[in-house]
Amino acid sequence: MSGSVCWGHDTGVVEDNVRDFLNNWSGDASIQGLGDAERIQFDSGEYEESETWYIGAGRVRLIIDKYGSGSGTPVVKYKQGSSQALCEADSWHAYTIPFVCGGWVKIRLECT
């Protein structure tokens, strides 16, 4: 699959792909709820990482809580690369503004 992706919300999304957090993200936070009510519950120091996704080369903008209203602000990090292997080997970068992606991306959310 390729293109834009929405994780954790199913109804009325405009992204090319709809994915659940459950079974597609990993870490030590807990994934709760199903469908449009799916969310990640963080305690201090916990994290979750997305599956590695082929979004296509270009500029990437990440939006948190686009279809929901979460509380708190997680630290958002990303990896990117022109292949899945290069993406996964990349170091984590703090996300503050849209970035140029070689095609593959992986997202990490952390609670400090």
VOBA-1610 file (N, C-alpha, C; in pm, whole numbers, padded with zeros to 5 digits, always signed):
BEGIN
Met+00083-00118+00000Met+00000+00000+00000Met+00087+00124+00000Ser+00032+00230-00052Ser+00106+00356-00054Ser+00008+00471-00040Gly+00063+00589-00021Gly-00018+00709-00009Gly-00043+00748+00134Ser-00128+00847+00153Ser-00155+00899+00286Ser-00226+00793+00370Val-00210+00806+00500Val-00267+00706+00591Val-00324+00774+00715Cys-00435+00722+00761Cys-00495+00764+00887Cys-00495+00642+00978Trp-00428+00652+01091Trp-00429+00545+01190Trp-00526+00584+01301Gly-00609+00490+01344Gly-00690+00511+01463Gly-00825+00576+01442His-00870+00592+01318His-01003+00646+01292His-01050+00587+01160Asp-01177+00548+01152Asp-01225+00476+01034Asp-01325+00553+00948Thr-01412+00630+01009Thr-01526+00689+00939Thr-01495+00828+00885Gly-01527+00851+00759Gly-01518+00983+00700Gly-01378+01037+00680Val-01278+00952+00674Val-01141+00999+00655Val-01118+01035+00509Val-01026+01126+00483Val-00993+01166+00346Val-00860+01107+00300Glu-00788+01040+00389Glu-00660+00980+00352Glu-00684+00859+00261Asp-00580+00820+00189Asp-00588+00707+00095Asp-00608+00574+00167Asn-00557+00560+00288Asn-00558+00433+00362Asn-00604+00455+00504Val-00680+00358+00556Val-00727+00360+00694Val-00665+00239+00765Arg-00596+00264+00875Arg-00528+00157+00949Arg-00559+00173+01098Asp-00564+00062+01167Asp-00581+00064+01311Asp-00445+00074+01379Phe-00444+00127+01501Phe-00322+00122+01582Phe-00295-00024+01622Leu-00401-00094+01664Leu-00388-00232+01708Leu-00331-00318+01595Asn-00225-00391+01625Asn-00154-00480+01532Asn-00069-00407+01429Asn-00071-00274+01427Asn+00010-00199+01331Asn+00108-00103+01398Trp+00092-00085+01528Trp+00185-00004+01608Trp+00236-00093+01720Ser+00355-00062+01771Ser+00410-00140+01880Ser+00481-00047+01978Gly+00489-00090+02101Gly+00554-00013+02205Gly+00501-00056+02339Asp+00519+00030+02440Asp+00477-00008+02574Asp+00357+00072+02626Ala+00300+00160+02545Ala+00175+00227+02581Ala+00061+00129+02549Ser-00062+00163+02587Ser-00172+00072+02559Ser-00264+00129+02451Ile-00309+00042+02363Ile-00404+00080+02259Ile-00541+00040+02309Gln-00632+00136+02312Gln-00764+00114+02368Gln-00871+00149+02266Gly-00989+00087+02279Gly-01102+00116+02193Gly-01087+00052+02056Leu-01192+00066+01977Leu-01196+00011+01841Leu-01255+00115+01746Gly-01228+00099+01618Gly-01287+00186+01517Gly-01256+00332+01543Asp-01359+00415+01536Asp-01341+00559+01556Asp-01302+00595+01699Ala-01321+00505+01793Ala-01288+00529+01933Ala-01149+00479+01970Glu-01074+00426+01871Glu-00940+00374+01901Glu-00847+00488+01939Arg-00763+00463+02041Arg-00669+00565+02086Arg-00550+00497+02153Ile-00444+00574+02168Ile-00327+00528+02242Ile-00327+00597+02378Gln-00316+00518+02484Gln-00312+00570+02621Gln-00167+00562+02670Phe-00109+00677+02698Phe+00029+00684+02744Phe+00037+00711+02892Asp+00131+00647+02958Asp+00176+00687+03091Asp+00314+00748+03071Ser+00362+00818+03169Ser+00491+00885+03159Ser+00601+00788+03115Gly+00678+00827+03015Gly+00790+00748+02968Gly+00755+00643+02864Glu+00628+00627+02830Glu+00588+00524+02734Glu+00592+00576+02590Tyr+00594+00483+02495Tyr+00602+00519+02354Tyr+00523+00417+02271Glu+00495+00455+02148Glu+00441+00366+02046Glu+00505+00405+01913Glu+00532+00304+01830Glu+00590+00326+01697Glu+00499+00265+01591Ser+00484+00336+01482Ser+00401+00288+01371Ser+00472+00179+01292Glu+00394+00113+01212Glu+00453+00027+01109Glu+00529+00118+01013Thr+00622+00063+00938Thr+00694+00140+00837Thr+00603+00147+00715Trp+00581+00267+00664Trp+00479+00290+00562Trp+00539+00353+00438Tyr+00499+00303+00320Tyr+00539+00368+00194Tyr+00437+00476+00162Ile+00478+00599+00181Ile+00388+00712+00158Ile+00415+00775+00022Gly+00532+00747-00035Gly+00572+00808-00162Gly+00666+00925-00135Ala+00755+00948-00228Ala+00853+01056-00213Ala+00782+01191-00218Gly+00826+01281-00132Gly+00769+01416-00130Gly+00767+01474+00009Arg+00691+01579+00025Arg+00681+01649+00152Arg+00575+01581+00239Val+00608+01560+00367Val+00518+01491+00460Val+00478+01588+00572Arg+00349+01593+00596Arg+00294+01671+00707Arg+00218+01575+00797Leu+00250+01575+00925Leu+00184+01488+01022Leu+00082+01569+01100Ile-00037+01512+01116Ile-00142+01578+01194Ile-00186+01481+01303Ile-00179+01525+01427Ile-00220+01445+01541Ile-00362+01485+01580Asp-00448+01386+01608Asp-00587+01411+01649Asp-00668+01485+01543Lys-00644+01456+01416Lys-00719+01522+01309Lys-00869+01495+01320Tyr-00907+01372+01357Tyr-01047+01334+01363Tyr-01099+01313+01504Gly-01016+01339+01601Gly-01056+01318+01740Gly-01009+01434+01825Ser-01032+01425+01952Ser-00985+01529+02043Ser-00917+01463+02162Gly-00791+01432+02143Gly-00714+01371+02250Gly-00672+01475+02351Ser-00616+01429+02459Ser-00565+01522+02559Ser-00415+01501+02572Gly-00345+01606+02598Gly-00200+01599+02608Gly-00136+01611+02471Thr-00009+01633+02471Thr+00066+01648+02347Thr+00186+01555+02350Pro+00184+01448+02272Pro+00299+01358+02271Pro+00415+01420+02194Val+00535+01373+02222Val+00651+01408+02142Val+00642+01325+02015Val+00654+01388+01899Val+00642+01319+01771Val+00778+01313+01706Lys+00817+01193+01665Lys+00944+01171+01595Lys+00917+01090+01469Tyr+01010+01094+01377Tyr+00995+01018+01253Tyr+01130+00968+01203Lys+01121+00865+01121Lys+01233+00816+01042Lys+01185+00819+00898Gln+01278+00833+00802Gln+01239+00830+00663Gln+01355+00776+00580Gly+01322+00727+00461Gly+01426+00678+00372Gly+01368+00642+00237Ser+01455+00617+00140Ser+01410+00583+00005Ser+01376+00435-00010Ser+01405+00356+00094Ser+01364+00215+00096Ser+01319+00183+00239Gln+01251+00073+00255Gln+01207+00034+00389Gln+01326+00013+00481Ala+01430-00054+00429Ala+01550-00080+00510Ala+01620+00050+00551Leu+01631+00145+00458Leu+01696+00272+00491Leu+01613+00351+00591Cys+01483+00345+00578Cys+01395+00413+00674Cys+01415+00355+00812Glu+01411+00224+00825Glu+01424+00162+00955Glu+01562+00181+01015Ala+01664+00200+00932Ala+01800+00224+00981Ala+01825+00371+01016Asp+01739+00460+00972Asp+01753+00603+00999Asp+01742+00628+01150Ser+01800+00737+01196Ser+01783+00774+01336Ser+01652+00852+01350Trp+01601+00863+01473Trp+01478+00936+01497Trp+01504+01086+01488His+01413+01156+01421His+01420+01302+01407His+01298+01362+01476Ala+01316+01470+01550Ala+01204+01539+01612Ala+01121+01604+01503Tyr+00990+01582+01508Tyr+00900+01643+01409Tyr+00852+01778+01460Thr+00882+01882+01384Thr+00833+02015+01418Thr+00764+02081+01298Ile+00812+02050+01177Ile+00755+02106+01055Ile+00753+01997+00949Pro+00674+02014+00842Pro+00676+01914+00734Pro+00819+01887+00688Phe+00843+01762+00647Phe+00978+01721+00607Phe+00973+01654+00470Val+01088+01650+00404Val+01099+01583+00276Val+01130+01436+00302Cys+01053+01349+00240Cys+01063+01206+00261Cys+01107+01138+00132Gly+01196+01040+00145Gly+01242+00963+00030Gly+01141+00859-00017Gly+01033+00840+00056Gly+00930+00745+00016Gly+00872+00665+00132Trp+00958+00625+00227Trp+00916+00543+00340Trp+00923+00625+00469Val+00828+00602+00560Val+00825+00677+00685Val+00781+00585+00800Lys+00831+00616+00918Lys+00793+00548+01042Lys+00776+00656+01147Ile+00670+00648+01228Ile+00637+00750+01326Ile+00653+00694+01467Arg+00697+00778+01558Arg+00709+00740+01700Arg+00643+00850+01783Leu+00557+00808+01874Leu+00494+00899+01970Leu+00546+00863+02107Glu+00585+00965+02185Glu+00639+00943+02319Glu+00570+01033+02419Cys+00554+00983+02539Cys+00503+01064+02650Cys+00618+01090+02745Thr+00645+01217+02770Thr+00757+01251+02858Thr+00708+01276+03000
//
